[in-house]
Amino acid sequence: FLLAPAAETLRVRYPRAALLLLRAMIEFTLDAARTSRYGEALLQIADCAEIASEITDFKDLPRHEDYIERLKHRHARKSGFWSSYDAQT
């Protein structure tokens, strides 16, 4: 409950930091299989895509598409999550 407002605050001036916070929340949800948070994680992925479109230099961070592919590979067995993701995109 603290990281989401922090990411929103950082978003304008520090988009890479906001992206890192959102990705950490997404990964926590998927790593811990918190199915009750899947809807929030999907919204966070959408926020990540929006933020990523504004970043010109990712430096050492993977681009959004690469990040999603890594998540899909690591969490391939979470078919309910990915079917919701596919329906949303």
MOPAC internal coordinates of N, CA, C and O (Angstrom, degrees):
PM7 1SCF
backbone

  N    0.0000 0     0.00 0     0.00 0    0    0    0
  C    1.4531 1     0.00 0     0.00 0    1    0    0
  C    1.5213 1   111.97 1     0.00 0    2    1    0
  O    1.2310 1   119.96 1   166.00 1    3    2    1
  N    1.3231 1   117.68 1   -14.00 1    3    2    1
  C    1.4650 1   120.21 1   177.02 1    5    3    2
  C    1.5248 1   112.68 1   -92.57 1    6    5    3
  O    1.2310 1   120.76 1   148.63 1    7    6    5
  N    1.3200 1   116.15 1   -31.37 1    7    6    5
  C    1.4613 1   119.12 1  -174.31 1    9    7    6
  C    1.5241 1   113.14 1   -72.11 1   10    9    7
  O    1.2310 1   119.71 1   143.16 1   11   10    9
  N    1.3049 1   118.16 1   -36.84 1   11   10    9
  C    1.4723 1   120.03 1  -179.60 1   13   11   10
  C    1.5292 1   111.88 1   -61.57 1   14   13   11
  O    1.2310 1   119.12 1   131.66 1   15   14   13
  N    1.3430 1   119.28 1   -48.34 1   15   14   13
  C    1.4711 1   118.05 1   176.23 1   17   15   14
  C    1.5290 1   112.52 1   -64.50 1   18   17   15
  O    1.2310 1   120.49 1   146.03 1   19   18   17
  N    1.3205 1   116.67 1   -33.97 1   19   18   17
  C    1.4694 1   119.64 1   177.73 1   21   19   18
  C    1.5192 1   110.55 1   -63.94 1   22   21   19
  O    1.2310 1   120.39 1   135.95 1   23   22   21
  N    1.3252 1   116.86 1   -44.05 1   23   22   21
  C    1.4677 1   120.78 1   178.57 1   25   23   22
  C    1.5250 1   110.59 1   -61.30 1   26   25   23
  O    1.2310 1   120.53 1   138.84 1   27   26   25
  N    1.3178 1   116.59 1   -41.16 1   27   26   25
  C    1.4650 1   120.46 1   179.67 1   29   27   26
  C    1.5291 1   110.71 1   -64.61 1   30   29   27
  O    1.2310 1   120.45 1   140.56 1   31   30   29
  N    1.3193 1   116.74 1   -39.44 1   31   30   29
  C    1.4635 1   121.17 1   178.97 1   33   31   30
  C    1.5290 1   111.23 1   -66.19 1   34   33   31
  O    1.2310 1   120.61 1   139.64 1   35   34   33
  N    1.3154 1   116.43 1   -40.36 1   35   34   33
  C    1.4657 1   121.34 1  -177.87 1   37   35   34
  C    1.5277 1   113.37 1   -76.03 1   38   37   35
  O    1.2310 1   120.76 1   159.28 1   39   38   37
  N    1.2873 1   116.15 1   -20.72 1   39   38   37
  C    1.4649 1   122.29 1  -169.07 1   41   39   38
  C    1.5307 1   114.79 1   -51.83 1   42   41   39
  O    1.2310 1   119.53 1   135.59 1   43   42   41
  N    1.2959 1   118.50 1   -44.41 1   43   42   41
  C    1.4642 1   121.42 1  -174.78 1   45   43   42
  C    1.5234 1   111.86 1   -72.87 1   46   45   43
  O    1.2310 1   120.38 1   130.34 1   47   46   45
  N    1.3048 1   116.88 1   -49.66 1   47   46   45
  C    1.4713 1   119.84 1  -174.84 1   49   47   46
  C    1.5204 1   113.26 1   -90.04 1   50   49   47
  O    1.2310 1   120.22 1   151.70 1   51   50   49
  N    1.3249 1   117.19 1   -28.30 1   51   50   49
  C    1.4661 1   121.53 1  -175.19 1   53   51   50
  C    1.5377 1   110.06 1  -133.64 1   54   53   51
  O    1.2310 1   120.30 1  -111.76 1   55   54   53
  N    1.3197 1   117.02 1    68.24 1   55   54   53
  C    1.4682 1   119.61 1  -175.10 1   57   55   54
  C    1.5270 1   113.85 1   -61.11 1   58   57   55
  O    1.2310 1   120.10 1   146.03 1   59   58   57
  N    1.3229 1   117.41 1   -33.97 1   59   58   57
  C    1.4726 1   118.76 1   178.94 1   61   59   58
  C    1.5277 1   110.99 1   -65.27 1   62   61   59
  O    1.2310 1   120.26 1   140.33 1   63   62   61
  N    1.3201 1   117.11 1   -39.67 1   63   62   61
  C    1.4628 1   120.85 1   177.59 1   65   63   62
  C    1.5282 1   110.53 1   -65.27 1   66   65   63
  O    1.2310 1   120.47 1   138.23 1   67   66   65
  N    1.3278 1   116.71 1   -41.77 1   67   66   65
  C    1.4651 1   120.53 1   177.46 1   69   67   66
  C    1.5233 1   110.13 1   -61.80 1   70   69   67
  O    1.2310 1   120.83 1   138.00 1   71   70   69
  N    1.3187 1   116.03 1   -42.00 1   71   70   69
  C    1.4618 1   120.95 1   178.89 1   73   71   70
  C    1.5295 1   110.65 1   -61.12 1   74   73   71
  O    1.2310 1   120.17 1   136.73 1   75   74   73
  N    1.3157 1   117.28 1   -43.27 1   75   74   73
  C    1.4588 1   121.23 1   178.71 1   77   75   74
  C    1.5316 1   112.08 1   -61.89 1   78   77   75
  O    1.2310 1   120.52 1   137.92 1   79   78   77
  N    1.3201 1   116.61 1   -42.08 1   79   78   77
  C    1.4665 1   119.88 1   178.28 1   81   79   78
  C    1.5234 1   111.31 1   -64.02 1   82   81   79
  O    1.2310 1   120.56 1   134.35 1   83   82   81
  N    1.3132 1   116.54 1   -45.65 1   83   82   81
  C    1.4675 1   120.02 1   179.65 1   85   83   82
  C    1.5271 1   110.60 1   -62.26 1   86   85   83
  O    1.2310 1   120.61 1   136.39 1   87   86   85
  N    1.3188 1   116.43 1   -43.61 1   87   86   85
  C    1.4682 1   119.81 1   178.98 1   89   87   86
  C    1.5268 1   111.22 1   -62.99 1   90   89   87
  O    1.2310 1   120.13 1   142.49 1   91   90   89
  N    1.3141 1   117.36 1   -37.51 1   91   90   89
  C    1.4669 1   120.37 1   177.67 1   93   91   90
  C    1.5284 1   110.93 1   -63.35 1   94   93   91
  O    1.2310 1   120.55 1   140.29 1   95   94   93
  N    1.3290 1   116.55 1   -39.71 1   95   94   93
  C    1.4645 1   119.98 1   178.53 1   97   95   94
  C    1.5265 1   111.26 1   -67.68 1   98   97   95
  O    1.2310 1   120.40 1   140.05 1   99   98   97
  N    1.3222 1   116.85 1   -39.95 1   99   98   97
  C    1.4589 1   121.33 1   178.28 1  101   99   98
  C    1.5243 1   109.87 1   -62.91 1  102  101   99
  O    1.2310 1   120.89 1   132.78 1  103  102  101
  N    1.3179 1   115.91 1   -47.22 1  103  102  101
  C    1.4581 1   119.87 1  -178.24 1  105  103  102
  C    1.5221 1   111.83 1   -65.33 1  106  105  103
  O    1.2310 1   119.93 1   142.45 1  107  106  105
  N    1.3224 1   117.74 1   -37.55 1  107  106  105
  C    1.4604 1   120.10 1   175.96 1  109  107  106
  C    1.5261 1   110.17 1   -59.87 1  110  109  107
  O    1.2310 1   120.99 1   133.19 1  111  110  109
  N    1.3189 1   115.71 1   -46.81 1  111  110  109
  C    1.4648 1   120.48 1  -179.51 1  113  111  110
  C    1.5264 1   111.21 1   -58.83 1  114  113  111
  O    1.2310 1   120.57 1   132.88 1  115  114  113
  N    1.3256 1   116.51 1   -47.12 1  115  114  113
  C    1.4601 1   119.68 1  -177.54 1  117  115  114
  C    1.5250 1   112.19 1   -74.72 1  118  117  115
  O    1.2310 1   120.01 1   138.74 1  119  118  117
  N    1.3190 1   117.59 1   -41.26 1  119  118  117
  C    1.4704 1   120.46 1   179.40 1  121  119  118
  C    1.5219 1   111.51 1   -61.60 1  122  121  119
  O    1.2310 1   120.56 1   139.59 1  123  122  121
  N    1.3166 1   116.54 1   -40.41 1  123  122  121
  C    1.4618 1   121.51 1  -178.18 1  125  123  122
  C    1.5276 1   112.39 1   -88.30 1  126  125  123
  O    1.2310 1   120.49 1   179.99 1  127  126  125
  N    1.3336 1   116.67 1    -0.01 1  127  126  125
  C    1.4715 1   122.44 1  -178.94 1  129  127  126
  C    1.5333 1   111.08 1    51.89 1  130  129  127
  O    1.2310 1   120.84 1  -133.42 1  131  130  129
  N    1.3164 1   116.00 1    46.58 1  131  130  129
  C    1.4679 1   122.06 1   178.25 1  133  131  130
  C    1.5282 1   108.95 1   -82.40 1  134  133  131
  O    1.2310 1   120.59 1   -99.99 1  135  134  133
  N    1.2995 1   116.48 1    80.01 1  135  134  133
  C    1.4583 1   121.14 1  -175.15 1  137  135  134
  C    1.5339 1   112.41 1   -58.58 1  138  137  135
  O    1.2310 1   120.48 1   151.27 1  139  138  137
  N    1.3143 1   116.69 1   -28.73 1  139  138  137
  C    1.4701 1   119.02 1   179.09 1  141  139  138
  C    1.5272 1   111.60 1   -67.84 1  142  141  139
  O    1.2310 1   119.92 1   163.25 1  143  142  141
  N    1.3261 1   117.76 1   -16.75 1  143  142  141
  C    1.4660 1   122.26 1  -179.63 1  145  143  142
  C    1.5297 1   112.83 1  -103.17 1  146  145  143
  O    1.2310 1   120.07 1  -176.01 1  147  146  145
  N    1.3228 1   117.48 1     3.99 1  147  146  145
  C    1.4648 1   119.32 1  -177.53 1  149  147  146
  C    1.5201 1   112.33 1   -59.50 1  150  149  147
  O    1.2310 1   119.90 1   139.96 1  151  150  149
  N    1.3009 1   117.80 1   -40.04 1  151  150  149
  C    1.4641 1   120.57 1   179.26 1  153  151  150
  C    1.5188 1   111.41 1   -61.36 1  154  153  151
  O    1.2310 1   120.69 1   137.73 1  155  154  153
  N    1.3264 1   116.29 1   -42.27 1  155  154  153
  C    1.4642 1   120.68 1   177.79 1  157  155  154
  C    1.5216 1   110.60 1   -65.52 1  158  157  155
  O    1.2310 1   120.32 1   139.90 1  159  158  157
  N    1.3302 1   117.00 1   -40.10 1  159  158  157
  C    1.4682 1   120.73 1   178.88 1  161  159  158
  C    1.5285 1   110.57 1   -62.78 1  162  161  159
  O    1.2310 1   120.18 1   142.67 1  163  162  161
  N    1.3133 1   117.26 1   -37.33 1  163  162  161
  C    1.4701 1   120.12 1   177.84 1  165  163  162
  C    1.5264 1   110.69 1   -65.09 1  166  165  163
  O    1.2310 1   120.52 1   140.43 1  167  166  165
  N    1.3209 1   116.60 1   -39.57 1  167  166  165
  C    1.4726 1   119.77 1   175.81 1  169  167  166
  C    1.5186 1   110.61 1   -65.25 1  170  169  167
  O    1.2310 1   120.44 1   142.08 1  171  170  169
  N    1.3131 1   116.77 1   -37.92 1  171  170  169
  C    1.4632 1   120.91 1   178.75 1  173  171  170
  C    1.5267 1   110.94 1   -66.63 1  174  173  171
  O    1.2310 1   120.09 1   143.14 1  175  174  173
  N    1.3204 1   117.42 1   -36.86 1  175  174  173
  C    1.4651 1   120.15 1   176.02 1  177  175  174
  C    1.5288 1   109.89 1   -63.07 1  178  177  175
  O    1.2310 1   120.52 1   138.67 1  179  178  177
  N    1.3213 1   116.62 1   -41.33 1  179  178  177
  C    1.4664 1   120.06 1   177.91 1  181  179  178
  C    1.5286 1   110.13 1   -63.45 1  182  181  179
  O    1.2310 1   120.39 1   139.27 1  183  182  181
  N    1.3330 1   116.87 1   -40.73 1  183  182  181
  C    1.4673 1   120.33 1   176.35 1  185  183  182
  C    1.5239 1   110.52 1   -62.53 1  186  185  183
  O    1.2310 1   120.53 1   138.76 1  187  186  185
  N    1.3339 1   116.59 1   -41.24 1  187  186  185
  C    1.4646 1   120.63 1   178.25 1  189  187  186
  C    1.5285 1   110.85 1   -59.88 1  190  189  187
  O    1.2310 1   120.44 1   136.96 1  191  190  189
  N    1.3117 1   116.76 1   -43.04 1  191  190  189
  C    1.4646 1   120.29 1   179.68 1  193  191  190
  C    1.5252 1   110.72 1   -61.58 1  194  193  191
  O    1.2310 1   120.85 1   138.47 1  195  194  193
  N    1.3117 1   115.99 1   -41.53 1  195  194  193
  C    1.4667 1   120.59 1   179.64 1  197  195  194
  C    1.5324 1   110.96 1   -65.99 1  198  197  195
  O    1.2310 1   120.72 1   134.43 1  199  198  197
  N    1.3170 1   116.23 1   -45.57 1  199  198  197
  C    1.4653 1   120.33 1   178.95 1  201  199  198
  C    1.5241 1   110.19 1   -64.26 1  202  201  199
  O    1.2310 1   120.47 1   136.67 1  203  202  201
  N    1.3161 1   116.70 1   -43.33 1  203  202  201
  C    1.4684 1   120.95 1  -178.61 1  205  203  202
  C    1.5182 1   111.63 1   -60.17 1  206  205  203
  O    1.2310 1   120.47 1   146.87 1  207  206  205
  N    1.3235 1   116.71 1   -33.13 1  207  206  205
  C    1.4637 1   119.36 1   179.90 1  209  207  206
  C    1.5208 1   111.91 1   -67.32 1  210  209  207
  O    1.2310 1   120.44 1   161.78 1  211  210  209
  N    1.3212 1   116.77 1   -18.22 1  211  210  209
  C    1.4639 1   121.51 1  -179.44 1  213  211  210
  C    1.5302 1   112.51 1   -95.21 1  214  213  211
  O    1.2310 1   120.04 1   169.24 1  215  214  213
  N    1.3238 1   117.52 1   -10.76 1  215  214  213
  C    1.4632 1   121.24 1  -176.93 1  217  215  214
  C    1.5235 1   108.90 1   -90.20 1  218  217  215
  O    1.2310 1   121.11 1   -51.01 1  219  218  217
  N    1.3143 1   115.48 1   128.99 1  219  218  217
  C    1.4656 1   119.48 1   178.73 1  221  219  218
  C    1.5203 1   112.19 1   -97.54 1  222  221  219
  O    1.2310 1   120.15 1   152.02 1  223  222  221
  N    1.3227 1   117.32 1   -27.98 1  223  222  221
  C    1.4627 1   120.74 1  -178.89 1  225  223  222
  C    1.5235 1   109.04 1  -126.26 1  226  225  223
  O    1.2310 1   120.67 1   -75.59 1  227  226  225
  N    1.3193 1   116.33 1   104.41 1  227  226  225
  C    1.4570 1   121.34 1  -178.81 1  229  227  226
  C    1.5281 1   112.00 1   -80.32 1  230  229  227
  O    1.2310 1   120.61 1   166.12 1  231  230  229
  N    1.3279 1   116.43 1   -13.88 1  231  230  229
  C    1.4650 1   122.79 1  -176.28 1  233  231  230
  C    1.5234 1   109.13 1    50.99 1  234  233  231
  O    1.2310 1   119.81 1    64.25 1  235  234  233
  N    1.3120 1   117.96 1  -115.75 1  235  234  233
  C    1.4702 1   120.83 1  -176.02 1  237  235  234
  C    1.5316 1   113.59 1   -91.99 1  238  237  235
  O    1.2310 1   120.06 1  -179.45 1  239  238  237
  N    1.3136 1   117.49 1     0.55 1  239  238  237
  C    1.4596 1   120.41 1   178.85 1  241  239  238
  C    1.5278 1   110.63 1   -82.87 1  242  241  239
  O    1.2310 1   120.27 1   -39.48 1  243  242  241
  N    1.3265 1   117.09 1   140.52 1  243  242  241
  C    1.4628 1   117.60 1   173.70 1  245  243  242
  C    1.5328 1   110.81 1   -68.34 1  246  245  243
  O    1.2310 1   120.94 1   -35.27 1  247  246  245
  N    1.3052 1   115.81 1   144.73 1  247  246  245
  C    1.4669 1   120.87 1   175.18 1  249  247  246
  C    1.5278 1   108.50 1   -62.64 1  250  249  247
  O    1.2310 1   120.75 1   -18.49 1  251  250  249
  N    1.3165 1   116.17 1   161.51 1  251  250  249
  C    1.4682 1   120.73 1  -174.02 1  253  251  250
  C    1.5316 1   112.16 1   -56.75 1  254  253  251
  O    1.2310 1   120.44 1   133.32 1  255  254  253
  N    1.2992 1   116.77 1   -46.68 1  255  254  253
  C    1.4659 1   120.23 1  -177.74 1  257  255  254
  C    1.5316 1   111.31 1   -61.57 1  258  257  255
  O    1.2310 1   120.71 1   139.22 1  259  258  257
  N    1.3293 1   116.24 1   -40.78 1  259  258  257
  C    1.4628 1   120.79 1   178.10 1  261  259  258
  C    1.5274 1   110.99 1   -66.90 1  262  261  259
  O    1.2310 1   120.87 1   141.01 1  263  262  261
  N    1.3044 1   115.94 1   -38.99 1  263  262  261
  C    1.4568 1   120.79 1   178.23 1  265  263  262
  C    1.5300 1   110.45 1   -61.78 1  266  265  263
  O    1.2310 1   120.50 1   134.15 1  267  266  265
  N    1.3201 1   116.65 1   -45.85 1  267  266  265
  C    1.4678 1   120.64 1   179.73 1  269  267  266
  C    1.5294 1   110.09 1   -62.32 1  270  269  267
  O    1.2310 1   120.11 1   137.48 1  271  270  269
  N    1.3114 1   117.39 1   -42.52 1  271  270  269
  C    1.4697 1   120.30 1   178.50 1  273  271  270
  C    1.5268 1   111.21 1   -61.02 1  274  273  271
  O    1.2310 1   120.16 1   139.58 1  275  274  273
  N    1.3199 1   117.29 1   -40.42 1  275  274  273
  C    1.4723 1   120.85 1   177.25 1  277  275  274
  C    1.5249 1   110.71 1   -64.15 1  278  277  275
  O    1.2310 1   120.90 1   137.46 1  279  278  277
  N    1.3262 1   115.88 1   -42.54 1  279  278  277
  C    1.4667 1   119.20 1   177.46 1  281  279  278
  C    1.5236 1   110.99 1   -61.78 1  282  281  279
  O    1.2310 1   120.73 1   135.86 1  283  282  281
  N    1.3225 1   116.22 1   -44.14 1  283  282  281
  C    1.4678 1   119.93 1   179.71 1  285  283  282
  C    1.5204 1   111.07 1   -61.03 1  286  285  283
  O    1.2310 1   120.46 1   141.78 1  287  286  285
  N    1.3067 1   116.72 1   -38.22 1  287  286  285
  C    1.4616 1   120.70 1   179.30 1  289  287  286
  C    1.5362 1   110.67 1   -69.00 1  290  289  287
  O    1.2310 1   120.57 1   132.97 1  291  290  289
  N    1.3344 1   116.52 1   -47.03 1  291  290  289
  C    1.4691 1   121.08 1  -178.17 1  293  291  290
  C    1.5211 1   113.05 1   -68.00 1  294  293  291
  O    1.2310 1   120.42 1   149.04 1  295  294  293
  N    1.3124 1   116.81 1   -30.96 1  295  294  293
  C    1.4665 1   121.16 1  -174.66 1  297  295  294
  C    1.5284 1   111.15 1  -122.31 1  298  297  295
  O    1.2310 1   121.28 1  -140.32 1  299  298  297
  N    1.3077 1   115.16 1    39.68 1  299  298  297
  C    1.4693 1   121.04 1  -176.28 1  301  299  298
  C    1.5245 1   112.47 1   -60.65 1  302  301  299
  O    1.2310 1   119.90 1   152.16 1  303  302  301
  N    1.3134 1   117.80 1   -27.84 1  303  302  301
  C    1.4658 1   120.70 1  -176.24 1  305  303  302
  C    1.5294 1   113.22 1   -80.16 1  306  305  303
  O    1.2310 1   119.85 1   173.75 1  307  306  305
  N    1.2951 1   117.88 1    -6.25 1  307  306  305
  C    1.4704 1   121.03 1   179.90 1  309  307  306
  C    1.5343 1   108.87 1   -89.65 1  310  309  307
  O    1.2310 1   121.85 1  -113.27 1  311  310  309
  N    1.3210 1   114.05 1    66.73 1  311  310  309
  C    1.4634 1   120.99 1  -173.10 1  313  311  310
  C    1.5262 1   112.71 1   -62.70 1  314  313  311
  O    1.2310 1   119.98 1   145.37 1  315  314  313
  N    1.3181 1   117.65 1   -34.63 1  315  314  313
  C    1.4633 1   120.10 1   178.52 1  317  315  314
  C    1.5173 1   111.78 1   -63.06 1  318  317  315
  O    1.2310 1   121.05 1   138.62 1  319  318  317
  N    1.3163 1   115.60 1   -41.38 1  319  318  317
  C    1.4629 1   119.98 1   178.25 1  321  319  318
  C    1.5147 1   110.34 1   -64.05 1  322  321  319
  O    1.2310 1   120.63 1   132.29 1  323  322  321
  N    1.3353 1   116.40 1   -47.71 1  323  322  321
  C    1.4673 1   119.50 1  -175.91 1  325  323  322
  C    1.5227 1   112.60 1   -70.96 1  326  325  323
  O    1.2310 1   119.99 1   150.14 1  327  326  325
  N    1.3118 1   117.62 1   -29.86 1  327  326  325
  C    1.4689 1   117.69 1   175.57 1  329  327  326
  C    1.5292 1   109.92 1   -69.30 1  330  329  327
  O    1.2310 1   120.05 1   144.07 1  331  330  329
  N    1.3171 1   117.51 1   -35.93 1  331  330  329
  C    1.4725 1   120.50 1   174.83 1  333  331  330
  C    1.5202 1   110.06 1   -66.53 1  334  333  331
  O    1.2310 1   120.26 1   140.14 1  335  334  333
  N    1.3132 1   117.11 1   -39.86 1  335  334  333
  C    1.4656 1   121.46 1   177.62 1  337  335  334
  C    1.5184 1   110.17 1   -61.44 1  338  337  335
  O    1.2310 1   120.50 1   132.78 1  339  338  337
  N    1.3240 1   116.65 1   -47.22 1  339  338  337
  C    1.4651 1   121.11 1  -179.54 1  341  339  338
  C    1.5256 1   111.06 1   -62.30 1  342  341  339
  O    1.2310 1   120.31 1   142.29 1  343  342  341
  N    1.3246 1   117.01 1   -37.71 1  343  342  341
  C    1.4688 1   120.55 1   179.12 1  345  343  342
  C    1.5254 1   111.25 1   -67.76 1  346  345  343
  O    1.2310 1   120.94 1   151.73 1  347  346  345
  N    1.3234 1   115.81 1   -28.27 1  347  346  345
  C    1.4584 1   120.88 1  -177.56 1  349  347  346
  C    1.5372 1   111.98 1   -82.01 1  350  349  347
  O    1.2310 1   120.38 1   151.49 1  351  350  349
  N    1.3363 1   116.88 1   -28.51 1  351  350  349
  C    1.4667 1   119.41 1  -175.90 1  353  351  350
  C    1.5041 1   112.15 1   -93.23 1  354  353  351
  O    1.2310 1   120.10 1   180.00 1  355  354  353

